[in-house]
């Protein structure tokens, strides 16, 4: 199995776990925190909108969780 396939499998497992366990899953709170930070950045920075900041923040937090 390649590294890319492994990363995809970990991402699937994380998303599935987060959906099933909600806030009890260890990745949920960091991803929500990343989304909140991104949303604030989207409001403060004129180039980035709130939804884009929210998605980017959540994406960065999620990426950092599955990359380990």
FENCORLIN-V639037 format. One record per run of one state. SS is the DSSP state (alpha for helix, beta for strand, coil for the rest). FROM is the first residue (numbers start at 1). TO is the last residue. If there is no record, write none. Layout:
BEGIN
<<SS	FROM	TO> <SS	FROM	TO>>
END
This chain:
BEGIN
<<coil	1	2> <alpha	3	24> <coil	25	27> <alpha	28	44> <coil	45	49> <alpha	50	66> <coil	67	68>>
END
